[in-house]
């Protein structure tokens, strides 16, 4: 998207308001499902700056595996067309989210994501600067936690979420 481009239309009691992009970038996530009532100032979507490095968003459903993941740890990310690159975990959200709050908010379907009130931990890993991937994509990312475990991830650009 470009700066000023309309991203969404919000319907309210006083009519419709257009939400526009403050800068060029990519919509990486809807933070509120369509049709959900919003409080004033509530976030609607995540817009990643066009010049931000690519980031892998890890969605971890197993609490034991999430507890063993730490900033600075390496994850192996497959690249479209074959091959893989190492990304480094930069941060882990301090609290889990409910799986059902992710419904309709991710930019792509993520196979294997738990349902209902199951807790999901979210972590972010930065890709090397020379890696360019057109995203977002659902990927099986491998993390070395003593053995190889598959994780689902959404590839986008970090926006300080």
C-alpha positions as CSV (number, residue, x, y, z in Angstrom):
1,X,0.0,0.0,0.0
2,X,0.9,3.6,-0.4
3,X,0.6,6.4,2.1
4,X,-3.0,7.7,2.1
5,X,-4.5,4.6,0.5
6,X,-7.8,3.5,2.0
7,X,-7.3,0.4,4.2
8,X,-10.8,-0.1,5.6
9,X,-14.1,1.5,6.1
10,X,-15.5,1.8,9.6
11,X,-19.3,2.0,10.1
12,X,-20.5,3.9,13.1
13,X,-23.6,5.7,14.4
14,X,-22.5,8.9,12.6
15,X,-21.8,7.2,9.3
16,X,-18.8,5.7,7.6
17,X,-15.2,6.6,8.3
18,X,-12.3,5.6,6.0
19,X,-9.1,4.3,7.6
20,X,-6.1,5.4,5.6
21,X,-2.5,4.2,5.6
22,X,-0.2,6.8,7.4
23,X,2.8,5.5,5.4
24,X,3.7,3.0,2.7
25,X,3.7,-0.6,3.9
26,X,2.0,-4.0,4.1
27,X,-1.0,-5.0,6.1
28,X,0.3,-7.9,8.1
29,X,-2.6,-8.6,10.4
30,X,-6.2,-7.7,11.2
31,X,-6.3,-7.0,14.9
32,X,-10.1,-7.0,15.0
33,X,-12.4,-9.4,13.1
34,X,-14.7,-7.7,10.6
35,X,-18.1,-6.8,12.1
36,X,-16.7,-6.5,15.7
37,X,-17.8,-3.4,17.6
38,X,-14.8,-1.2,18.4
39,X,-14.1,1.2,21.2
40,X,-12.6,4.6,20.3
41,X,-8.9,4.2,19.6
42,X,-9.0,0.4,19.3
43,X,-6.4,-1.0,16.9
44,X,-7.9,-2.4,13.7
45,X,-4.9,-3.7,11.8
46,X,-1.1,-3.9,11.8
47,X,0.7,-2.0,9.0
48,X,4.3,-2.9,8.6
49,X,6.5,-0.1,7.1
50,X,7.7,-0.7,3.6
51,X,11.4,-0.5,4.6
52,X,11.1,-2.8,7.6
53,X,13.1,-6.1,7.6
54,X,11.1,-9.3,7.1
55,X,10.0,-11.0,10.3
56,X,8.6,-14.4,11.0
57,X,5.7,-14.4,13.5
58,X,5.8,-17.8,15.4
59,X,2.5,-19.1,16.8
60,X,3.3,-21.6,19.5
61,X,0.5,-23.7,21.0
62,X,2.5,-26.0,23.2
63,X,3.3,-24.2,26.5
64,X,6.4,-26.4,27.2
65,X,7.9,-25.5,23.8
66,X,7.0,-21.9,24.2
67,X,8.8,-21.9,27.6
68,X,12.0,-23.2,26.0
69,X,12.0,-20.5,23.2
70,X,14.1,-17.5,24.0
71,X,15.4,-14.3,22.4
72,X,18.6,-14.9,20.4
73,X,17.6,-18.4,19.5
74,X,17.8,-19.5,15.9
75,X,14.9,-20.8,13.9
76,X,15.1,-22.4,10.4
77,X,12.7,-20.8,8.0
78,X,11.9,-22.5,4.6
79,X,12.0,-20.2,1.6
80,X,9.6,-20.5,-1.3
81,X,11.3,-22.3,-4.1
82,X,13.3,-24.5,-1.8
83,X,16.1,-23.9,0.7
84,X,16.0,-22.4,4.2
85,X,17.4,-19.5,6.1
86,X,18.1,-18.9,9.8
87,X,16.2,-16.2,11.6
88,X,16.9,-15.1,15.1
89,X,14.1,-14.7,17.7
90,X,14.0,-11.1,18.8
91,X,11.1,-11.1,21.2
92,X,8.3,-13.1,22.7
93,X,5.0,-11.6,23.7
94,X,4.7,-11.8,27.5
95,X,1.2,-13.1,27.6
96,X,-0.5,-15.8,25.4
97,X,-3.6,-15.0,23.3
98,X,-6.7,-17.1,22.9
99,X,-6.6,-19.1,19.7
100,X,-10.2,-17.9,18.8
101,X,-9.0,-14.3,18.9
102,X,-6.8,-15.1,16.0
103,X,-9.7,-16.2,13.8
104,X,-10.1,-13.8,10.9
105,X,-7.2,-11.6,12.0
106,X,-4.3,-13.4,10.4
107,X,-3.5,-12.4,6.8
108,X,-3.3,-16.1,5.7
109,X,-4.8,-19.4,7.0
110,X,-2.5,-21.1,9.4
111,X,-3.0,-24.9,9.3
112,X,-2.9,-26.7,12.7
113,X,-3.7,-23.6,14.8
114,X,-5.7,-24.7,17.9
115,X,-9.3,-23.7,18.3
116,X,-11.4,-22.1,21.0
117,X,-9.8,-20.8,24.2
118,X,-6.5,-22.7,23.7
119,X,-3.6,-20.4,24.6
120,X,-1.2,-19.4,21.8
121,X,2.2,-17.7,22.5
122,X,3.5,-15.3,19.8
123,X,7.2,-14.7,19.1
124,X,9.0,-12.7,16.4
125,X,12.1,-13.7,14.6
126,X,14.0,-11.4,12.2
127,X,15.2,-12.8,8.8
128,X,18.6,-11.8,7.5
129,X,18.6,-8.5,5.6
130,X,19.4,-10.1,2.3
131,X,16.3,-12.3,2.4
132,X,13.3,-11.0,0.5
133,X,10.1,-13.0,0.5
134,X,6.8,-11.8,-0.8
135,X,4.5,-12.5,2.1
136,X,2.6,-13.1,4.2
137,X,2.8,-16.9,3.9
138,X,2.0,-19.8,6.2
139,X,5.2,-21.8,6.7
140,X,6.4,-24.7,8.8
141,X,9.3,-23.2,10.8
142,X,11.7,-25.5,12.7
143,X,13.2,-24.5,16.1
144,X,16.0,-26.5,17.7
145,X,14.7,-27.2,21.2
146,X,16.7,-30.4,21.7
147,X,14.8,-32.1,18.9
148,X,13.0,-30.7,15.8
149,X,9.4,-29.4,16.4
150,X,7.2,-27.9,13.7
151,X,5.7,-24.5,14.3
152,X,3.4,-22.5,12.2
153,X,4.4,-19.0,11.3
154,X,3.2,-16.0,9.3
155,X,5.9,-14.2,7.4
156,X,5.5,-10.4,7.3
157,X,7.4,-7.3,8.2
158,X,7.8,-6.2,11.8
159,X,5.8,-3.2,12.9
160,X,6.6,-3.1,16.6
161,X,3.4,-5.0,17.4
